[in-house]
Amino acid sequence: MTAKENIIYKIMSSKNRPHLDFSLKYKTEKFTDNLFHTLFDANACVAENIEQLEIDFEEIYKLTCVIDKESFGEIWNIFLSTLPEILENLNLDAQELVKNDPASNNIEEVYLAYPGFYAIAIYRFSHELFLLNTPLIPRLMSEYAHSKTGTDIHPGATIGKSFFIDHATGTVIGETCLIKNHVKIYQGVTLGALQVSKELKNVKRHPTVENNVTIYANATILGGNTIIGENSVIGGNVWITESIPKNSLVYHKPETHLKLKK
């Protein structure tokens, strides 16, 4: 055996994931984009796209190593039935962005150009599939949105209506996070866990954010028992690991020292 043949043999011997088919990743990304365009692109034929989306979903579902056709049909039909409500909620999200962002000129701009809106849209799609115990696909969808927007929303998070993420980059929302209605979040916000341990998998590890809360840039809020009370404003750069009462204003007071050069 030559040196080259030996290397090839070793690589093939170590490839112990016979069902790891990377076409699943690429086809899920295509499915995700087509789903977004079906709901928002005026040039998209909804009837034709829905038929194609079903075909594409069946293909990627089979690639997850789940061959149960009956399960696929049930998941797809339930997911399809949720699309009108998802669209209604996304329209509310877009309206919230137009209403609160002074840089926004119209709602079309939000649909076409706002990474925060795109991240929310893919979250809402993936969340419904997550609730249906769809294997792997919801996480691939959320990671696709993460790669395009810099926003990492786990599909298991629960997010209410009229949600707003401005600028989006660096925002992290954990799996067991609960966000209620009319919440506004800015770039760099982390809603995370206090500790990372596999034993906590089935435990609420991420915060609860009540109605009408605003969280400014680079705030970090950690812990499953941490609740941000309604109507509160969380200032930029704060670090929170305990609950905040409703109607609170929390802010970080920086110290800036100025020394003139001689």
C-alpha positions in Angstrom: 0.0 0.0 0.0 1.4 3.4 -1.0 1.5 6.3 1.4 -1.4 8.0 -0.4 -3.5 4.8 -0.3 -2.7 4.5 3.4 -4.0 8.0 4.0 -7.1 7.3 2.0 -7.7 4.1 3.9 -7.3 5.8 7.3 -9.7 8.6 6.4 -12.3 6.2 5.1 -11.9 4.0 8.3 -12.5 7.0 10.5 -15.6 8.2 8.6 -17.9 6.4 11.1 -20.9 8.5 10.3 -22.5 6.7 7.3 -25.7 8.7 7.4 -24.0 12.1 7.6 -25.1 13.6 4.2 -24.2 17.2 3.8 -26.7 17.6 1.1 -29.2 17.8 3.9 -27.7 21.1 5.1 -27.7 22.7 1.6 -31.2 21.5 0.7 -32.5 22.7 4.0 -31.1 26.2 3.3 -32.7 26.2 -0.1 -36.0 25.1 1.5 -35.7 27.9 4.0 -35.2 30.6 1.5 -38.0 29.3 -0.7 -40.3 29.3 2.3 -39.4 32.9 3.1 -40.0 34.0 -0.5 -43.3 32.1 -0.7 -44.7 34.2 2.1 -43.3 37.6 1.1 -42.2 37.8 -2.6 -45.1 39.3 -4.6 -43.8 37.5 -7.7 -44.0 34.1 -6.0 -46.9 31.8 -7.0 -48.1 30.6 -3.6 -49.9 27.5 -5.0 -47.0 26.3 -7.1 -44.4 27.1 -4.3 -46.4 25.2 -1.7 -46.4 22.1 -3.9 -42.6 22.4 -4.4 -42.0 23.1 -0.7 -43.8 19.8 0.2 -41.6 17.9 -2.3 -38.5 19.5 -0.9 -39.5 19.0 2.7 -40.1 15.3 2.1 -36.6 15.0 0.6 -34.8 16.7 3.4 -36.9 14.8 6.0 -35.8 11.5 4.6 -32.2 12.6 4.7 -32.5 13.0 8.5 -32.6 9.1 8.6 -36.2 9.1 9.5 -37.9 6.9 6.8 -41.4 7.0 8.3 -43.5 8.5 5.5 -46.6 8.6 7.6 -44.8 10.8 10.1 -43.5 13.1 7.4 -47.1 13.7 6.0 -48.5 14.4 9.5 -45.7 16.9 10.3 -46.0 18.7 6.9 -49.7 19.0 7.1 -49.6 20.5 10.5 -46.8 22.8 9.6 -48.6 23.9 6.5 -51.7 24.8 8.5 -49.6 27.1 10.8 -48.3 29.2 7.9 -51.2 31.8 7.8 -50.8 32.5 11.5 -47.0 32.6 11.2 -47.4 35.2 8.4 -49.8 37.3 10.5 -47.3 37.3 13.4 -44.4 38.2 11.1 -46.4 41.1 9.7 -46.8 42.3 13.3 -43.1 41.9 13.8 -42.4 44.0 10.7 -44.9 46.7 11.8 -43.1 46.9 15.2 -39.8 47.5 13.5 -41.3 50.3 11.3 -43.0 51.8 14.3 -39.9 51.9 16.6 -36.9 52.3 14.3 -36.4 55.9 13.2 -34.1 54.7 10.4 -36.9 52.7 8.8 -38.6 54.4 5.9 -41.3 51.8 5.1 -42.4 48.2 5.7 -41.0 47.0 2.4 -37.6 48.0 3.6 -38.0 45.8 6.6 -39.0 42.8 4.6 -36.2 43.2 2.1 -33.2 44.6 4.1 -33.5 44.0 7.8 -31.4 41.1 9.1 -33.3 41.2 12.4 -36.6 40.5 10.6 -35.1 37.7 8.6 -33.8 36.1 11.7 -37.2 36.4 13.4 -38.9 34.9 10.3 -36.7 31.8 10.2 -37.1 31.4 14.0 -40.9 31.4 13.6 -40.7 28.7 10.9 -38.2 26.6 12.7 -40.0 26.9 16.0 -43.2 25.3 14.6 -41.1 22.4 13.3 -39.3 22.1 16.6 -42.7 21.8 18.4 -43.5 18.9 16.0 -40.3 17.1 17.1 -39.0 17.3 13.6 -35.4 15.9 13.6 -32.5 18.2 12.9 -34.2 20.4 10.3 -35.2 23.2 12.7 -31.7 23.5 14.0 -30.3 23.6 10.5 -32.7 26.4 9.6 -31.8 28.5 12.7 -28.1 28.0 12.0 -28.6 29.1 8.4 -30.3 32.3 9.7 -27.4 32.7 12.2 -24.8 32.5 9.4 -26.7 35.1 7.3 -27.6 37.6 10.1 -25.3 37.0 13.0 -28.4 36.4 15.2 -28.6 33.1 17.0 -32.1 32.2 18.1 -32.6 28.6 19.2 -35.8 27.1 17.6 -36.9 25.9 21.1 -37.2 29.5 22.4 -40.7 30.8 22.9 -41.3 34.3 21.5 -44.5 36.3 21.6 -46.0 38.8 19.2 -44.6 42.1 17.8 -41.0 41.2 18.4 -38.2 43.6 17.4 -34.5 43.0 16.9 -32.6 46.0 15.7 -29.2 45.7 13.9 -29.4 42.0 15.0 -25.6 41.2 14.9 -24.4 39.2 17.9 -27.8 38.6 19.5 -28.1 35.2 21.2 -31.5 33.8 22.5 -31.2 30.4 24.2 -33.4 27.3 23.9 -35.6 27.7 27.0 -35.9 31.5 26.8 -39.5 32.9 27.1 -40.1 36.3 25.6 -43.6 37.8 25.7 -45.2 40.5 23.6 -43.9 43.9 22.4 -40.3 43.2 23.4 -37.5 45.2 21.7 -33.9 43.9 21.7 -30.8 45.5 20.2 -27.5 44.2 18.9 -25.2 42.1 21.1 -27.9 41.1 23.6 -27.4 37.7 25.2 -30.3 35.8 26.9 -28.4 32.9 28.1 -27.7 30.2 30.8 -25.8 30.7 34.0 -24.0 27.5 33.5 -23.5 24.9 30.8 -24.1 21.3 31.9 -25.6 18.4 30.1 -27.6 17.4 33.2 -29.6 20.7 32.8 -30.9 19.7 29.3 -34.5 19.4 30.4 -34.4 22.4 32.9 -35.3 26.0 32.1 -31.9 27.6 31.8 -32.6 30.9 30.1 -34.5 34.0 31.2 -38.1 35.1 31.0 -38.8 38.6 29.5 -42.2 40.0 30.2 -44.3 42.3 28.0 -43.2 45.7 26.8 -39.5 45.3 27.8 -36.6 47.0 25.9 -33.1 45.6 26.2 -30.3 47.8 24.8 -27.1 46.8 23.1 -24.7 44.3 24.7 -26.8 43.6 27.7 -26.3 40.1 29.2 -29.2 38.4 31.0 -28.6 34.9 32.4 -30.4 32.2 34.3 -33.7 30.2 34.1 -35.0 31.8 37.2 -34.3 35.4 36.0 -37.4 37.3 35.1 -37.3 40.8 33.6 -40.6 42.5 34.7 -42.9 44.1 32.3 -42.4 47.7 31.1 -38.8 47.6 32.1 -35.8 49.1 30.3 -32.5 47.4 30.4 -29.6 49.6 29.5 -26.6 48.7 27.4 -23.7 46.6 28.8 -25.5 45.6 32.0 -24.9 42.1 33.4 -28.0 40.6 35.1 -28.4 37.2 36.9 -31.3 38.1 39.2 -34.9 39.0 38.5 -35.8 42.7 37.9 -39.2 44.1 39.1 -41.7 45.5 36.6 -41.4 49.2 35.6 -37.6 49.2 36.3 -34.8 51.0 34.7 -31.5 49.2 34.9 -28.3 50.9 33.6 -24.6 50.6 33.6 -22.6 53.6 34.9 -19.3 53.6 33.1 -16.2 55.5 34.4 -14.3 57.3 31.7 -10.9 58.8 32.5 -9.4 61.5 30.4 -5.7 62.3 30.5 -4.2 64.9 28.2 -1.0 64.2 26.4 2.0 66.3 27.4 
